[in-house]
Amino acid sequence: MEPRGTGDSLGAVTWALMLGGVGLNAAAQLFLKAATRASGVLVSDSGSVSWVAAVQLARALPLWGGLACYAVSVFLWVGALSRVPVSIAYPMLSIGYIVNAFAAAALFGEALSVAKIAGIGLIVAGVVLLARAA
């Protein structure tokens, strides 16, 4: 059976599934980062695990929010993969990097250097090319 959405353009449902999956995956990363801010460093430079931090992490609500986002994103992503070739869908995950680069700057004060902005521009160009090839 040929996947749907493999013609000249991707349909609205396919885009909704892909972008929903990517968006929830990106949100999961932000939740997990927030959880680590509550727990502290889990693995030291020497490789030893901080079990105190691991327990704090397990108690952090953002961890569970992130895991829930991952769970829902998997269902959306599988729905997208049932409609479009993986060679088109998988590169769309790079949209999550774009979202998270700006969100991490806003939420966590992470720097957006010129090199990061240039890389984001290249990612956008690649996603546009892939979407047009679909």
C-alpha positions in Angstrom: 0.0 0.0 0.0 1.4 3.4 -1.0 1.5 6.0 1.7 -0.9 8.8 1.3 0.5 12.3 0.8 3.3 11.2 -1.5 2.0 13.2 -4.5 2.9 16.7 -5.5 2.1 18.2 -2.1 1.5 17.2 1.5 -2.1 17.5 2.7 -3.3 19.4 5.7 -3.7 16.3 7.8 -0.2 15.1 7.1 1.3 18.6 7.9 -0.8 18.6 11.2 0.5 15.2 12.2 4.1 16.0 11.3 4.1 19.5 12.9 2.2 18.3 15.9 4.7 15.5 16.5 7.6 17.8 16.0 6.1 20.5 18.3 5.4 18.0 21.1 8.9 16.6 20.7 10.4 20.1 21.0 8.2 20.8 24.0 9.4 17.6 25.6 13.0 18.7 25.3 12.1 22.0 27.0 10.3 20.2 29.8 13.2 17.9 30.3 15.6 20.8 30.5 13.4 22.5 33.0 13.4 19.3 35.1 17.2 19.1 35.1 17.3 22.7 36.4 15.3 21.4 39.4 17.5 18.3 39.9 21.0 19.5 39.0 23.7 17.6 37.2 22.9 13.9 36.9 26.3 12.6 35.7 29.6 14.1 36.8 32.6 14.6 34.6 34.1 11.5 36.0 31.0 9.5 35.0 29.5 8.9 38.4 25.7 9.2 38.8 24.2 11.5 41.4 21.4 9.4 42.9 20.3 12.4 44.9 19.8 14.4 41.6 18.1 11.3 40.0 15.5 11.2 42.8 15.0 15.0 42.5 14.5 14.6 38.8 12.0 11.8 39.3 10.0 14.1 41.5 10.1 17.1 39.1 6.8 17.7 37.4 8.4 19.0 34.2 10.0 15.5 33.7 6.6 13.9 33.6 5.2 16.7 31.3 8.1 16.0 29.0 7.5 12.3 29.0 3.8 12.8 28.3 4.7 15.1 25.3 7.0 12.3 24.0 4.2 9.7 24.3 1.7 11.8 22.4 4.3 12.9 19.8 5.0 9.2 19.0 1.4 8.6 18.1 1.2 11.7 15.9 4.6 10.8 14.3 3.5 7.3 13.4 0.3 8.8 11.9 2.5 11.0 9.8 4.8 8.1 8.7 1.7 6.2 7.6 1.0 9.0 5.1 4.4 10.2 3.9 7.8 8.6 3.0 10.3 8.7 5.9 12.7 10.4 3.6 10.4 13.4 3.7 9.1 13.2 7.2 12.3 12.6 9.1 14.2 15.7 8.1 11.1 17.7 9.3 12.3 16.9 12.8 14.9 19.6 12.3 12.1 22.1 12.7 12.3 21.2 16.4 15.8 22.5 16.6 14.6 25.9 15.2 11.8 26.1 17.8 14.1 25.0 20.7 16.9 27.3 19.8 14.6 30.3 20.2 12.7 28.9 23.1 15.8 28.0 25.0 17.1 31.6 24.5 13.8 33.0 25.8 13.2 30.5 28.7 16.7 29.5 29.8 18.9 32.5 28.6 20.8 30.3 26.2 22.9 32.3 23.7 21.8 32.7 20.1 25.1 33.3 18.3 25.5 34.4 14.7 26.6 30.8 13.9 23.4 29.4 15.4 21.3 31.9 13.5 23.1 31.0 10.2 22.6 27.3 11.0 18.9 27.9 11.6 18.7 29.6 8.2 20.2 26.6 6.5 17.8 24.3 8.3 14.9 26.5 7.2 16.1 26.4 3.6 16.5 22.6 3.7 13.0 22.1 5.2 11.5 24.3 2.5 13.3 22.3 -0.3 12.1 19.0 1.2 8.5 20.2 1.5 8.5 21.4 -2.1 9.9 18.0 -3.2 7.1 16.1 -1.5 
